[in-house]
Amino acid sequence: MSRYINDTILKNASEYYEFLRKERGVKVIEQYETIIMRQPTLADRVKLSTTAHIWKYGDRFYKLASQYYGDPRLWWVIGWYNGYPTEVDIKPGASIRIPLDIQSTLAVLGY
């Protein structure tokens, strides 16, 4: 499931993107509205069952999502839950939490 499933698609005719519109041969650029994702509250976290994972060299969110959820496209859930937008922000040896019930976790997000 894409994290953009419930988000608005904007039509951007800004002068800033004129070069890109010409290059693509379109009048407007369609793009997703910037997502504002809230971090789960303590009450939200208490409701979710998680497991600890010690980050090691070679780990990737998409690999963990595939392992725990059966869908690598849900990589963003693990990053969101831990407050890491990308793997580059995590150092080997760091402990992260992986929510186990994907449906409950997505419900916390409003999906």
For each residue, the residues with C-beta under 8 A, 3 or more apart:
1: 5 71 73 74 106 111
2: 5 73
3: 35 37 76 80
4: 7 32 35
5: 1 2 111
6: 110 111
7: 4 32 33 35
8: 32 33
9: 30 31 32 33
10: 30 31 32 33
11: 28 29 30
12: 17 28 29 30 31
13: 17 21 27 28 29
14: 17 18
15: 18
16:
17: 12 13 14 20 21 29
18: 14 15 21 22
19: 22 23
20: 17 23 24 29
21: 13 17 18 24 25 26 27 28 29
22: 18 19 25
23: 19 20
24: 20 21 29
25: 21 22
26: 21 29
27: 13 21
28: 11 12 13 21
29: 11 12 13 17 20 21 24 26
30: 9 10 11 12
31: 9 10 12
32: 4 7 8 9 10 35
33: 7 8 9 10
34:
35: 3 4 7 32
36:
37: 3 80 109
38:
39: 80 83
40: 44 45 48 81 108
41: 44 45
42: 45 46
43: 46 47
44: 40 41 47 48 108
45: 40 41 42 48 50
46: 42 43
47: 43 44 104 108
48: 40 44 45 99 100 101 104 105 108
49: 99 100 101 104
50: 45 81 97 98 99 100
51: 68 97 98 100
52: 95 96 97 98
53: 59 64 95 96 97 98
54: 93 94 95
55: 59 90 91 92 93 94 95 96
56: 59 92 93
57: 92
58:
59: 53 55 56 63 64 87 90
60: 63 64 75 87
61: 64 65 75 76 78 79 87
62: 65 66 72 73 75
63: 59 60 66 67 72
64: 53 59 60 61 67 68 75 78 98
65: 61 62 68 69 71 72 73 74 75 77 78
66: 62 63 69 70 71 72
67: 63 64
68: 51 64 65 78 98 100 102
69: 65 66 74 77 102
70: 66
71: 1 65 66 74
72: 62 63 65 66 75
73: 1 2 62 65
74: 1 65 69 71 77 78 102
75: 60 61 62 64 65 72 78 79
76: 3 61 79 80
77: 65 69 74 80 81 99 102 105 106 109
78: 61 64 65 68 74 75 81 82 96 98 99
79: 61 75 76 82 84 85 86 87
80: 3 37 39 76 77 83 109
81: 40 50 77 78 97 98 99 105
82: 78 79 90 96 97
83: 39 80
84: 79 87 89 90 96
85: 79 89
86: 79 89
87: 59 60 61 79 84 90
88:
89: 84 85 86
90: 55 59 82 84 87 94 96
91: 55 94
92: 55 56 57
93: 54 55 56
94: 54 55 90 91
95: 52 53 54 55
96: 52 53 55 78 82 84 90
97: 50 51 52 53 81 82
98: 50 51 52 53 64 68 78 81
99: 48 49 50 77 78 81 102 104 105
100: 48 49 50 51 68
101: 48 49 104 105
102: 68 69 74 77 99 105 106
103: 106 107
104: 47 48 49 99 101 107 108
105: 48 77 81 99 101 102 108 109
106: 1 77 102 103 109 111
107: 103 104 110 111
108: 40 44 47 48 104 105
109: 37 77 80 105 106
110: 6 107
111: 1 5 6 106 107
